[in-house]
């Protein structure tokens, strides 16, 4: 965690920065107001409600509808004011007191006040597993007390050091009290926030259309013109799953910007004079998560053999591009408190074979190992939300076969993936998660939260909670480093490569900004 993150951990007021939140930084003269922009998504958003959002393509449009208490500078990691003009945190990070700015309203006219904040945080608790990211940020949540119209005190039962950074995320973006009264399913197609855009139309698996809120005047302190409305009149997110169709649409100016640029298309787009913008995502790399309640991945020797058999550099060189890098830890290298542990992620197929022999898996006549007449077979489930997933996993499938492991790859939709995960119906699950704070490890592995690997490890649970108990990076850093190493040594995840967000932009699109989490903010974006 950069030291700047602690800007006023005990008292923050006016901790703003003149630094731009832009991850793109395209030039193009003086900004102009007006016009429309169509952004092509690689996968369909699953919900318009940011509190229920999970995938990046769901968060991109949802983020534009809501504001957050704070923002995070993508360059320095500093937490700065947004809806909250100041805040205080007690020494053990159990009590956070926020003072909200005056005059902010939701687009239905309701005030953004302390009572609205209380209802939002209480409401996330009521959503439960429908809000996996938001709920993990509120672990140990006890209550929110309204001290006065614009001051609220948020209390946790135990230390929650990551909460301040969490308040900068769209998952904790504030919704109108009227929206909070709606059924959670209804909130996935109609939602009201205080953000710079309002929802005009949401058509499942097709598009999300938003319009500028003309009276918006309370943006993040990182934005170019925080006290004014967005520059674009209208913003449309169009679902185009096929990477070639997205690329063709951008080249022919049928769309203005695209996400999920396929690695093989990067050079073509740049050669044609279009702009590529890249930002490495913090959080969990794309990884294989073993289901420890299944008999084969329950054996730590098998888990280590799987990791040793994978050639991460070959995956990057063969399937991806220079925009990506092999995983070197449990965390992506742009995450706060990341530690390089590439020594634990070496490619050593001979060592993998030795471990499998030790575990009793003997090579069979077809090259697939067997034990007690049963083949060494792994079922890997993956969601179709990132184009290179399939070729990456097909190469991993080949690499595992070289040491005698037979693999079935099972692709599912994002909705199906969540159901499979709940049921635990897999040997390994392929997944990643984006977040700047290393507490993403607790969200992924705590028995109280997602626990994709079905870990039952009291020592690990204690370490996960201990790292979240201190706001001091000198204390927290060694704990997070130990946690990253322990996850690798125990084989609780097999990191493969770090995700990079790669956008393709038409030449007249300017100031499409990356947030610290590599998600997108369109307030400052303009055409011209």
GUGULO-387601 format. One record per residue (C-alpha): residue in three letters; x, y, z. Coordinates in nm, 2 decimals, padded with zeros to 4 digits. Layout:
<nodes>
NODE | ALA | X | Y | Z
...
</nodes>
This chain:
<nodes>
NODE | UNK | 00.00 | 00.00 | 00.00
NODE | UNK | 00.15 | 00.33 | -00.10
NODE | UNK | 00.21 | 00.57 | 00.20
NODE | UNK | -00.02 | 00.81 | 00.03
NODE | UNK | -00.31 | 00.58 | 00.10
NODE | UNK | -00.27 | 00.67 | 00.46
NODE | UNK | -00.33 | 01.04 | 00.39
NODE | UNK | -00.52 | 01.12 | 00.70
NODE | UNK | -00.61 | 00.77 | 00.81
NODE | UNK | -00.69 | 00.94 | 01.14
NODE | UNK | -00.83 | 01.26 | 00.99
NODE | UNK | -00.88 | 01.34 | 00.62
NODE | UNK | -01.01 | 01.67 | 00.50
NODE | UNK | -00.93 | 01.83 | 00.16
NODE | UNK | -00.69 | 01.55 | 00.08
NODE | UNK | -00.75 | 01.60 | -00.29
NODE | UNK | -00.49 | 01.59 | -00.56
NODE | UNK | -00.45 | 01.77 | -00.89
NODE | UNK | -00.33 | 01.45 | -01.05
NODE | UNK | -00.55 | 01.32 | -01.33
NODE | UNK | -00.74 | 01.00 | -01.29
NODE | UNK | -00.69 | 00.94 | -01.66
NODE | UNK | -00.53 | 00.61 | -01.76
NODE | UNK | -00.56 | 00.70 | -02.13
NODE | UNK | -00.45 | 01.06 | -02.15
NODE | UNK | -00.52 | 01.10 | -02.52
NODE | UNK | -00.46 | 01.46 | -02.65
NODE | UNK | -00.68 | 01.64 | -02.90
NODE | UNK | -00.71 | 02.01 | -02.81
NODE | UNK | -00.97 | 02.17 | -02.59
NODE | UNK | -01.25 | 01.95 | -02.46
NODE | UNK | -01.59 | 02.00 | -02.60
NODE | UNK | -01.94 | 01.92 | -02.47
NODE | UNK | -02.20 | 01.72 | -02.65
NODE | UNK | -02.22 | 01.42 | -02.87
NODE | UNK | -02.27 | 01.05 | -02.82
NODE | UNK | -02.03 | 00.75 | -02.77
NODE | UNK | -02.09 | 00.38 | -02.83
NODE | UNK | -01.87 | 00.14 | -02.64
NODE | UNK | -01.87 | -00.22 | -02.74
NODE | UNK | -01.85 | -00.47 | -02.45
NODE | UNK | -01.71 | -00.82 | -02.49
NODE | UNK | -01.98 | -00.98 | -02.26
NODE | UNK | -02.32 | -00.89 | -02.15
NODE | UNK | -02.37 | -00.69 | -01.82
NODE | UNK | -02.55 | -00.91 | -01.57
NODE | UNK | -02.71 | -00.63 | -01.37
NODE | UNK | -02.75 | -00.25 | -01.38
NODE | UNK | -02.70 | -00.23 | -01.00
NODE | UNK | -02.33 | -00.18 | -00.91
NODE | UNK | -02.39 | -00.33 | -00.57
NODE | UNK | -02.48 | -00.66 | -00.73
NODE | UNK | -02.22 | -00.63 | -01.01
NODE | UNK | -01.93 | -00.88 | -01.05
NODE | UNK | -01.77 | -00.87 | -01.39
NODE | UNK | -01.58 | -00.58 | -01.54
NODE | UNK | -01.83 | -00.55 | -01.83
NODE | UNK | -02.11 | -00.52 | -01.58
NODE | UNK | -01.92 | -00.27 | -01.37
NODE | UNK | -01.83 | -00.04 | -01.67
NODE | UNK | -02.19 | 00.09 | -01.73
NODE | UNK | -02.30 | 00.05 | -01.36
NODE | UNK | -02.01 | 00.28 | -01.25
NODE | UNK | -02.15 | 00.57 | -01.45
NODE | UNK | -02.47 | 00.57 | -01.25
NODE | UNK | -02.34 | 00.61 | -00.90
NODE | UNK | -02.09 | 00.81 | -00.70
NODE | UNK | -01.87 | 00.68 | -00.42
NODE | UNK | -01.78 | 00.82 | -00.08
NODE | UNK | -01.41 | 00.85 | -00.20
NODE | UNK | -01.20 | 00.80 | -00.50
NODE | UNK | -00.85 | 00.65 | -00.54
NODE | UNK | -00.58 | 00.81 | -00.75
NODE | UNK | -00.47 | 00.55 | -01.00
NODE | UNK | -00.11 | 00.69 | -01.01
NODE | UNK | -00.04 | 00.73 | -00.63
NODE | UNK | -00.30 | 00.51 | -00.46
NODE | UNK | -00.41 | 00.81 | -00.25
NODE | UNK | -00.77 | 00.81 | -00.12
NODE | UNK | -00.93 | 01.14 | -00.20
NODE | UNK | -01.27 | 01.31 | -00.15
NODE | UNK | -01.58 | 01.25 | -00.36
NODE | UNK | -01.92 | 01.24 | -00.19
NODE | UNK | -01.74 | 01.25 | 00.15
NODE | UNK | -01.56 | 01.58 | 00.19
NODE | UNK | -01.37 | 01.44 | 00.50
NODE | UNK | -01.35 | 01.13 | 00.72
NODE | UNK | -01.20 | 01.00 | 01.04
NODE | UNK | -01.08 | 00.65 | 01.13
NODE | UNK | -01.01 | 00.54 | 01.48
NODE | UNK | -00.68 | 00.37 | 01.57
NODE | UNK | -00.80 | 00.01 | 01.53
NODE | UNK | -01.00 | 00.07 | 01.21
NODE | UNK | -01.34 | -00.03 | 01.37
NODE | UNK | -01.51 | 00.31 | 01.34
NODE | UNK | -01.52 | 00.53 | 01.03
NODE | UNK | -01.69 | 00.87 | 01.05
NODE | UNK | -01.78 | 01.04 | 00.71
NODE | UNK | -01.89 | 01.40 | 00.66
NODE | UNK | -02.08 | 01.43 | 00.33
NODE | UNK | -02.07 | 01.73 | 00.10
NODE | UNK | -02.38 | 01.95 | 00.08
NODE | UNK | -02.63 | 01.98 | -00.20
NODE | UNK | -02.59 | 01.64 | -00.36
NODE | UNK | -02.90 | 01.46 | -00.48
NODE | UNK | -02.99 | 01.13 | -00.65
NODE | UNK | -03.14 | 01.17 | -00.99
NODE | UNK | -03.49 | 01.13 | -00.85
NODE | UNK | -03.44 | 01.43 | -00.63
NODE | UNK | -03.38 | 01.25 | -00.30
NODE | UNK | -03.09 | 01.39 | -00.10
NODE | UNK | -02.76 | 01.21 | -00.06
NODE | UNK | -02.73 | 01.24 | 00.31
NODE | UNK | -02.62 | 01.04 | 00.62
NODE | UNK | -02.95 | 00.85 | 00.62
NODE | UNK | -02.91 | 00.74 | 00.26
NODE | UNK | -02.56 | 00.62 | 00.34
NODE | UNK | -02.70 | 00.42 | 00.64
NODE | UNK | -02.97 | 00.26 | 00.42
NODE | UNK | -02.72 | 00.17 | 00.15
NODE | UNK | -02.48 | -00.01 | 00.39
NODE | UNK | -02.77 | -00.18 | 00.57
NODE | UNK | -02.92 | -00.28 | 00.24
NODE | UNK | -02.60 | -00.45 | 00.12
NODE | UNK | -02.61 | -00.67 | 00.43
NODE | UNK | -02.97 | -00.76 | 00.32
NODE | UNK | -02.86 | -00.84 | -00.03
NODE | UNK | -02.62 | -01.10 | 00.11
NODE | UNK | -02.46 | -01.33 | -00.16
NODE | UNK | -02.63 | -01.12 | -00.44
NODE | UNK | -02.36 | -00.86 | -00.36
NODE | UNK | -02.04 | -01.07 | -00.33
NODE | UNK | -01.79 | -00.78 | -00.37
NODE | UNK | -01.98 | -00.53 | -00.16
NODE | UNK | -02.05 | -00.78 | 00.11
NODE | UNK | -01.69 | -00.88 | 00.14
NODE | UNK | -01.60 | -00.51 | 00.20
NODE | UNK | -01.84 | -00.49 | 00.49
NODE | UNK | -01.72 | -00.80 | 00.68
NODE | UNK | -01.79 | -00.75 | 01.05
NODE | UNK | -02.03 | -00.46 | 00.98
NODE | UNK | -02.22 | -00.37 | 01.29
NODE | UNK | -02.41 | -00.05 | 01.22
NODE | UNK | -02.42 | 00.30 | 01.07
NODE | UNK | -02.53 | 00.58 | 01.31
NODE | UNK | -02.66 | 00.90 | 01.17
NODE | UNK | -02.49 | 01.18 | 01.38
NODE | UNK | -02.65 | 01.46 | 01.18
NODE | UNK | -02.79 | 01.53 | 00.84
NODE | UNK | -02.45 | 01.50 | 00.67
NODE | UNK | -02.24 | 01.29 | 00.92
NODE | UNK | -02.25 | 00.92 | 00.96
NODE | UNK | -02.05 | 00.68 | 01.18
NODE | UNK | -01.99 | 00.33 | 01.04
NODE | UNK | -01.89 | 00.07 | 01.31
NODE | UNK | -01.74 | -00.27 | 01.26
NODE | UNK | -01.73 | -00.55 | 01.52
NODE | UNK | -01.36 | -00.61 | 01.44
NODE | UNK | -01.09 | -00.41 | 01.26
NODE | UNK | -01.16 | -00.36 | 00.89
NODE | UNK | -00.85 | -00.18 | 00.75
NODE | UNK | -00.95 | -00.22 | 00.39
NODE | UNK | -01.28 | -00.04 | 00.42
NODE | UNK | -01.16 | 00.31 | 00.34
NODE | UNK | -01.02 | 00.19 | 00.00
NODE | UNK | -01.35 | -00.01 | -00.05
NODE | UNK | -01.55 | 00.32 | -00.03
NODE | UNK | -01.39 | 00.42 | -00.36
NODE | UNK | -01.53 | 00.12 | -00.55
NODE | UNK | -01.85 | 00.11 | -00.75
NODE | UNK | -01.97 | -00.18 | -00.54
NODE | UNK | -02.02 | 00.06 | -00.25
NODE | UNK | -02.16 | 00.33 | -00.48
NODE | UNK | -02.48 | 00.49 | -00.33
NODE | UNK | -02.83 | 00.43 | -00.46
NODE | UNK | -03.15 | 00.62 | -00.41
NODE | UNK | -03.35 | 00.50 | -00.11
NODE | UNK | -03.64 | 00.44 | -00.35
NODE | UNK | -03.42 | 00.20 | -00.55
NODE | UNK | -03.33 | 00.02 | -00.23
NODE | UNK | -03.70 | -00.06 | -00.17
NODE | UNK | -03.71 | -00.24 | -00.51
NODE | UNK | -03.67 | -00.62 | -00.54
NODE | UNK | -03.31 | -00.70 | -00.61
NODE | UNK | -03.40 | -00.85 | -00.95
NODE | UNK | -03.58 | -00.54 | -01.05
NODE | UNK | -03.28 | -00.33 | -00.96
NODE | UNK | -03.09 | -00.52 | -01.23
NODE | UNK | -03.29 | -00.34 | -01.50
NODE | UNK | -03.37 | -00.01 | -01.34
NODE | UNK | -03.16 | 00.17 | -01.08
NODE | UNK | -03.13 | 00.53 | -00.96
NODE | UNK | -02.80 | 00.68 | -00.83
NODE | UNK | -02.64 | 01.02 | -00.80
NODE | UNK | -02.38 | 00.97 | -01.08
NODE | UNK | -02.31 | 01.18 | -01.39
NODE | UNK | -02.53 | 00.96 | -01.61
NODE | UNK | -02.88 | 00.82 | -01.56
NODE | UNK | -03.02 | 00.50 | -01.70
NODE | UNK | -03.24 | 00.55 | -02.01
NODE | UNK | -03.28 | 00.18 | -02.12
NODE | UNK | -03.13 | -00.15 | -02.02
NODE | UNK | -03.19 | -00.44 | -02.26
NODE | UNK | -03.05 | -00.77 | -02.14
NODE | UNK | -02.78 | -00.92 | -02.37
NODE | UNK | -02.81 | -00.63 | -02.61
NODE | UNK | -02.73 | -00.28 | -02.48
NODE | UNK | -02.73 | -00.03 | -02.19
NODE | UNK | -02.82 | 00.33 | -02.28
NODE | UNK | -02.74 | 00.62 | -02.05
NODE | UNK | -02.80 | 01.00 | -02.07
NODE | UNK | -02.61 | 01.29 | -01.91
NODE | UNK | -02.75 | 01.43 | -01.59
NODE | UNK | -02.75 | 01.80 | -01.67
NODE | UNK | -02.75 | 01.93 | -01.30
NODE | UNK | -02.46 | 01.70 | -01.20
NODE | UNK | -02.20 | 01.91 | -01.00
NODE | UNK | -02.03 | 01.69 | -00.74
NODE | UNK | -01.77 | 01.48 | -00.91
NODE | UNK | -01.45 | 01.32 | -00.78
NODE | UNK | -01.18 | 01.56 | -00.69
NODE | UNK | -00.96 | 01.38 | -00.94
NODE | UNK | -01.17 | 01.47 | -01.24
NODE | UNK | -01.09 | 01.76 | -01.48
NODE | UNK | -01.42 | 01.94 | -01.42
NODE | UNK | -01.57 | 01.79 | -01.10
NODE | UNK | -01.83 | 02.06 | -01.05
NODE | UNK | -01.99 | 02.02 | -01.39
NODE | UNK | -02.19 | 01.76 | -01.58
NODE | UNK | -02.04 | 01.49 | -01.81
NODE | UNK | -01.92 | 01.61 | -02.15
NODE | UNK | -02.11 | 01.35 | -02.35
NODE | UNK | -02.48 | 01.38 | -02.40
NODE | UNK | -02.54 | 01.00 | -02.43
NODE | UNK | -02.35 | 00.69 | -02.37
NODE | UNK | -02.44 | 00.34 | -02.51
NODE | UNK | -02.28 | 00.01 | -02.41
NODE | UNK | -02.34 | -00.24 | -02.69
NODE | UNK | -02.29 | -00.61 | -02.63
NODE | UNK | -02.07 | -00.76 | -02.91
NODE | UNK | -01.92 | -01.09 | -02.79
NODE | UNK | -01.72 | -01.17 | -03.11
NODE | UNK | -01.38 | -01.00 | -03.09
NODE | UNK | -01.35 | -00.98 | -03.47
NODE | UNK | -01.69 | -00.81 | -03.50
NODE | UNK | -01.59 | -00.56 | -03.23
NODE | UNK | -01.26 | -00.49 | -03.41
NODE | UNK | -01.44 | -00.45 | -03.74
NODE | UNK | -01.70 | -00.22 | -03.58
NODE | UNK | -01.43 | 00.01 | -03.45
NODE | UNK | -01.24 | 00.01 | -03.78
NODE | UNK | -01.56 | 00.09 | -03.97
NODE | UNK | -01.67 | 00.35 | -03.71
NODE | UNK | -01.99 | 00.17 | -03.63
NODE | UNK | -01.87 | 00.19 | -03.27
NODE | UNK | -01.64 | 00.45 | -03.11
NODE | UNK | -01.46 | 00.24 | -02.85
NODE | UNK | -01.42 | -00.13 | -02.77
NODE | UNK | -01.32 | -00.33 | -02.47
NODE | UNK | -01.16 | -00.67 | -02.46
NODE | UNK | -00.93 | -00.61 | -02.75
NODE | UNK | -00.81 | -00.96 | -02.85
NODE | UNK | -00.43 | -01.00 | -02.83
NODE | UNK | -00.41 | -01.09 | -03.20
NODE | UNK | -00.59 | -00.77 | -03.30
NODE | UNK | -00.37 | -00.52 | -03.11
NODE | UNK | -00.11 | -00.48 | -03.39
NODE | UNK | -00.38 | -00.46 | -03.66
NODE | UNK | -00.57 | -00.18 | -03.48
NODE | UNK | -00.25 | 00.02 | -03.41
NODE | UNK | -00.13 | -00.02 | -03.77
NODE | UNK | -00.47 | 00.12 | -03.89
NODE | UNK | -00.42 | 00.44 | -03.69
NODE | UNK | -00.66 | 00.36 | -03.41
NODE | UNK | -00.56 | 00.42 | -03.04
NODE | UNK | -00.49 | 00.14 | -02.80
NODE | UNK | -00.50 | 00.21 | -02.42
NODE | UNK | -00.37 | -00.04 | -02.17
NODE | UNK | -00.37 | -00.07 | -01.80
NODE | UNK | -00.26 | -00.37 | -01.59
NODE | UNK | -00.54 | -00.48 | -01.35
NODE | UNK | -00.46 | -00.52 | -00.98
NODE | UNK | -00.61 | -00.80 | -00.78
NODE | UNK | -00.60 | -01.17 | -00.84
NODE | UNK | -00.43 | -01.29 | -01.17
NODE | UNK | -00.62 | -01.53 | -01.39
NODE | UNK | -00.58 | -01.85 | -01.19
NODE | UNK | -00.69 | -02.21 | -01.13
NODE | UNK | -00.87 | -02.25 | -00.80
NODE | UNK | -00.88 | -02.61 | -00.67
NODE | UNK | -01.20 | -02.74 | -00.52
NODE | UNK | -01.05 | -02.89 | -00.21
NODE | UNK | -01.36 | -03.10 | -00.12
NODE | UNK | -01.30 | -03.31 | -00.44
NODE | UNK | -01.07 | -03.61 | -00.39
NODE | UNK | -00.81 | -03.54 | -00.65
NODE | UNK | -00.74 | -03.17 | -00.58
NODE | UNK | -00.76 | -03.24 | -00.21
NODE | UNK | -00.41 | -03.39 | -00.24
NODE | UNK | -00.15 | -03.11 | -00.20
NODE | UNK | 00.10 | -03.31 | -00.42
NODE | UNK | -00.14 | -03.31 | -00.71
NODE | UNK | -00.20 | -02.93 | -00.66
NODE | UNK | 00.17 | -02.86 | -00.66
NODE | UNK | 00.22 | -03.08 | -00.97
NODE | UNK | -00.05 | -02.89 | -01.15
NODE | UNK | 00.13 | -02.56 | -01.08
NODE | UNK | 00.47 | -02.70 | -01.18
NODE | UNK | 00.34 | -02.84 | -01.50
NODE | UNK | 00.22 | -02.50 | -01.63
NODE | UNK | 00.45 | -02.29 | -01.84
NODE | UNK | 00.32 | -01.94 | -01.77
NODE | UNK | 00.56 | -01.77 | -02.01
NODE | UNK | 00.45 | -02.00 | -02.29
NODE | UNK | 00.09 | -01.91 | -02.23
NODE | UNK | 00.17 | -01.54 | -02.25
NODE | UNK | 00.40 | -01.58 | -02.56
NODE | UNK | 00.16 | -01.81 | -02.75
NODE | UNK | -00.19 | -01.69 | -02.67
NODE | UNK | -00.16 | -01.33 | -02.54
NODE | UNK | 00.07 | -01.04 | -02.63
NODE | UNK | 00.33 | -00.80 | -02.48
NODE | UNK | 00.04 | -00.63 | -02.30
NODE | UNK | 00.03 | -00.92 | -02.06
NODE | UNK | 00.27 | -01.07 | -01.81
NODE | UNK | 00.30 | -01.41 | -01.64
NODE | UNK | 00.18 | -01.43 | -01.28
NODE | UNK | 00.46 | -01.40 | -01.02
NODE | UNK | 00.25 | -01.42 | -00.70
NODE | UNK | -00.10 | -01.47 | -00.56
NODE | UNK | -00.15 | -01.10 | -00.64
NODE | UNK | -00.10 | -00.91 | -00.96
NODE | UNK | 00.20 | -00.69 | -00.96
NODE | UNK | 00.00 | -00.37 | -00.96
NODE | UNK | -00.18 | -00.45 | -00.63
NODE | UNK | -00.08 | -00.27 | -00.31
NODE | UNK | 00.17 | -00.48 | -00.10
NODE | UNK | 00.24 | -00.72 | -00.39
NODE | UNK | 00.55 | -00.94 | -00.33
NODE | UNK | 00.73 | -01.11 | -00.61
NODE | UNK | 00.73 | -01.48 | -00.54
NODE | UNK | 00.81 | -01.61 | -00.89
NODE | UNK | 01.04 | -01.87 | -00.73
NODE | UNK | 00.73 | -02.06 | -00.63
NODE | UNK | 00.58 | -02.05 | -00.98
NODE | UNK | 00.86 | -02.21 | -01.18
NODE | UNK | 00.79 | -02.44 | -01.47
NODE | UNK | 00.93 | -02.79 | -01.38
NODE | UNK | 00.75 | -03.08 | -01.54
NODE | UNK | 01.00 | -03.33 | -01.41
NODE | UNK | 00.93 | -03.22 | -01.05
NODE | UNK | 00.56 | -03.24 | -01.13
NODE | UNK | 00.59 | -03.60 | -01.25
NODE | UNK | 00.79 | -03.69 | -00.94
NODE | UNK | 00.51 | -03.56 | -00.71
NODE | UNK | 00.25 | -03.75 | -00.90
NODE | UNK | 00.45 | -04.07 | -00.87
NODE | UNK | 00.48 | -04.01 | -00.50
NODE | UNK | 00.11 | -03.97 | -00.48
NODE | UNK | 00.06 | -04.31 | -00.64
NODE | UNK | -00.03 | -04.19 | -00.99
NODE | UNK | 00.14 | -04.42 | -01.24
NODE | UNK | 00.17 | -04.36 | -01.61
NODE | UNK | -00.08 | -04.56 | -01.81
NODE | UNK | -00.06 | -04.70 | -02.17
NODE | UNK | -00.20 | -04.38 | -02.32
NODE | UNK | 00.02 | -04.15 | -02.12
NODE | UNK | -00.25 | -04.06 | -01.87
NODE | UNK | -00.17 | -04.15 | -01.51
NODE | UNK | -00.38 | -04.40 | -01.32
NODE | UNK | -00.42 | -04.51 | -00.96
NODE | UNK | -00.63 | -04.81 | -00.85
NODE | UNK | -00.76 | -04.83 | -01.21
NODE | UNK | -00.89 | -04.47 | -01.22
NODE | UNK | -00.74 | -04.21 | -01.46
NODE | UNK | -00.60 | -03.89 | -01.33
NODE | UNK | -00.87 | -03.66 | -01.47
NODE | UNK | -00.95 | -03.30 | -01.38
NODE | UNK | -01.27 | -03.10 | -01.47
NODE | UNK | -01.19 | -02.73 | -01.52
NODE | UNK | -01.49 | -02.49 | -01.54
NODE | UNK | -01.45 | -02.15 | -01.69
NODE | UNK | -01.68 | -01.85 | -01.78
NODE | UNK | -01.69 | -01.70 | -02.12
NODE | UNK | -01.61 | -01.34 | -02.01
NODE | UNK | -01.26 | -01.29 | -02.16
NODE | UNK | -01.17 | -01.39 | -02.51
NODE | UNK | -00.83 | -01.55 | -02.45
NODE | UNK | -00.97 | -01.78 | -02.18
NODE | UNK | -01.04 | -02.07 | -02.42
NODE | UNK | -00.70 | -02.07 | -02.60
NODE | UNK | -00.52 | -02.02 | -02.27
NODE | UNK | -00.69 | -02.31 | -02.11
NODE | UNK | -00.64 | -02.53 | -02.42
NODE | UNK | -00.27 | -02.47 | -02.39
NODE | UNK | -00.27 | -02.54 | -02.02
NODE | UNK | -00.47 | -02.86 | -02.10
NODE | UNK | -00.18 | -02.97 | -02.33
NODE | UNK | 00.08 | -02.88 | -02.07
NODE | UNK | -00.09 | -03.09 | -01.81
NODE | UNK | -00.13 | -03.38 | -02.04
NODE | UNK | 00.25 | -03.38 | -02.09
NODE | UNK | 00.28 | -03.49 | -01.72
NODE | UNK | 00.00 | -03.74 | -01.74
NODE | UNK | -00.30 | -03.53 | -01.63
NODE | UNK | -00.62 | -03.56 | -01.84
NODE | UNK | -00.83 | -03.24 | -01.84
NODE | UNK | -01.18 | -03.16 | -01.95
NODE | UNK | -01.26 | -02.80 | -02.02
NODE | UNK | -01.62 | -02.70 | -01.94
NODE | UNK | -01.74 | -02.35 | -02.05
NODE | UNK | -02.04 | -02.19 | -01.90
NODE | UNK | -02.21 | -01.86 | -01.91
NODE | UNK | -02.14 | -01.61 | -01.62
NODE | UNK | -02.48 | -01.69 | -01.46
NODE | UNK | -02.41 | -02.06 | -01.49
NODE | UNK | -02.06 | -02.01 | -01.36
NODE | UNK | -02.19 | -01.86 | -01.04
NODE | UNK | -02.43 | -02.15 | -00.99
NODE | UNK | -02.15 | -02.41 | -01.05
NODE | UNK | -01.93 | -02.22 | -00.80
NODE | UNK | -02.20 | -02.24 | -00.54
NODE | UNK | -02.25 | -02.61 | -00.59
NODE | UNK | -01.88 | -02.68 | -00.60
NODE | UNK | -01.92 | -02.89 | -00.91
NODE | UNK | -01.56 | -02.87 | -01.05
NODE | UNK | -01.21 | -02.98 | -00.98
NODE | UNK | -01.06 | -02.65 | -01.07
NODE | UNK | -01.23 | -02.32 | -01.15
NODE | UNK | -01.07 | -02.05 | -01.37
NODE | UNK | -01.12 | -01.70 | -01.24
NODE | UNK | -00.97 | -01.36 | -01.16
NODE | UNK | -01.08 | -01.06 | -00.96
NODE | UNK | -00.98 | -00.70 | -00.99
NODE | UNK | -00.91 | -00.48 | -00.68
NODE | UNK | -00.63 | -00.26 | -00.57
NODE | UNK | -00.63 | -00.36 | -00.21
NODE | UNK | -00.47 | -00.69 | -00.11
NODE | UNK | -00.77 | -00.78 | 00.10
NODE | UNK | -00.90 | -00.93 | -00.22
NODE | UNK | -00.73 | -01.24 | -00.09
NODE | UNK | -00.96 | -01.25 | 00.21
NODE | UNK | -01.26 | -01.20 | -00.02
NODE | UNK | -01.14 | -01.50 | -00.23
NODE | UNK | -01.03 | -01.74 | 00.04
NODE | UNK | -01.21 | -01.67 | 00.37
NODE | UNK | -01.45 | -01.93 | 00.49
NODE | UNK | -01.69 | -01.65 | 00.56
NODE | UNK | -01.69 | -01.52 | 00.20
NODE | UNK | -01.65 | -01.66 | -00.16
NODE | UNK | -01.40 | -01.93 | -00.07
NODE | UNK | -01.38 | -02.05 | -00.43
NODE | UNK | -01.13 | -02.33 | -00.33
NODE | UNK | -01.34 | -02.45 | -00.03
NODE | UNK | -01.05 | -02.39 | 00.20
NODE | UNK | -01.09 | -02.52 | 00.56
NODE | UNK | -00.77 | -02.38 | 00.72
NODE | UNK | -00.80 | -02.20 | 01.06
NODE | UNK | -00.44 | -02.08 | 01.04
NODE | UNK | -00.50 | -01.92 | 00.70
NODE | UNK | -00.83 | -01.77 | 00.82
NODE | UNK | -00.65 | -01.61 | 01.11
NODE | UNK | -00.39 | -01.47 | 00.88
NODE | UNK | -00.65 | -01.33 | 00.64
NODE | UNK | -00.82 | -01.15 | 00.93
NODE | UNK | -00.49 | -01.03 | 01.08
NODE | UNK | -00.38 | -00.85 | 00.77
NODE | UNK | -00.71 | -00.67 | 00.77
NODE | UNK | -00.66 | -00.54 | 01.12
NODE | UNK | -00.40 | -00.28 | 01.06
NODE | UNK | -00.39 | 00.04 | 00.85
NODE | UNK | -00.01 | 00.06 | 00.90
NODE | UNK | 00.16 | -00.07 | 00.58
NODE | UNK | 00.47 | -00.15 | 00.80
NODE | UNK | 00.26 | -00.39 | 01.00
NODE | UNK | 00.03 | -00.51 | 00.72
NODE | UNK | 00.29 | -00.56 | 00.45
NODE | UNK | 00.48 | -00.86 | 00.60
NODE | UNK | 00.14 | -01.02 | 00.68
NODE | UNK | 00.03 | -00.98 | 00.32
NODE | UNK | 00.36 | -01.11 | 00.19
NODE | UNK | 00.33 | -01.42 | 00.41
NODE | UNK | -00.02 | -01.47 | 00.30
NODE | UNK | 00.07 | -01.46 | -00.07
NODE | UNK | 00.35 | -01.72 | -00.01
NODE | UNK | 00.13 | -01.95 | 00.20
NODE | UNK | -00.14 | -01.96 | -00.07
NODE | UNK | 00.12 | -02.07 | -00.32
NODE | UNK | 00.30 | -02.32 | -00.10
NODE | UNK | -00.03 | -02.49 | -00.01
NODE | UNK | -00.15 | -02.48 | -00.37
NODE | UNK | -00.48 | -02.30 | -00.28
NODE | UNK | -00.45 | -02.13 | -00.62
NODE | UNK | -00.25 | -02.16 | -00.93
NODE | UNK | -00.19 | -01.82 | -01.08
NODE | UNK | -00.11 | -01.81 | -01.45
NODE | UNK | -00.12 | -01.46 | -01.60
NODE | UNK | -00.21 | -01.11 | -01.50
NODE | UNK | -00.51 | -00.94 | -01.67
NODE | UNK | -00.45 | -00.62 | -01.87
NODE | UNK | -00.74 | -00.41 | -01.98
NODE | UNK | -00.69 | -00.32 | -02.34
NODE | UNK | -00.92 | -00.07 | -02.51
NODE | UNK | -00.95 | 00.03 | -02.87
NODE | UNK | -01.05 | 00.39 | -02.94
NODE | UNK | -01.14 | 00.59 | -03.24
NODE | UNK | -00.91 | 00.89 | -03.29
NODE | UNK | -01.17 | 01.14 | -03.19
NODE | UNK | -01.23 | 00.99 | -02.85
NODE | UNK | -01.04 | 01.16 | -02.57
NODE | UNK | -01.00 | 01.13 | -02.19
NODE | UNK | -01.16 | 00.79 | -02.14
NODE | UNK | -01.02 | 00.75 | -01.79
NODE | UNK | -00.91 | 00.44 | -01.60
NODE | UNK | -00.99 | 00.43 | -01.23
NODE | UNK | -00.73 | 00.28 | -00.99
NODE | UNK | -00.90 | -00.06 | -01.04
NODE | UNK | -00.86 | -00.04 | -01.42
NODE | UNK | -01.24 | 00.01 | -01.46
NODE | UNK | -01.36 | 00.30 | -01.67
NODE | UNK | -01.49 | 00.65 | -01.59
NODE | UNK | -01.67 | 00.85 | -01.87
NODE | UNK | -01.74 | 01.18 | -01.69
NODE | UNK | -01.44 | 01.36 | -01.86
NODE | UNK | -01.47 | 01.18 | -02.20
NODE | UNK | -01.54 | 01.38 | -02.51
NODE | UNK | -01.55 | 01.36 | -02.89
NODE | UNK | -01.37 | 01.59 | -03.12
</nodes>
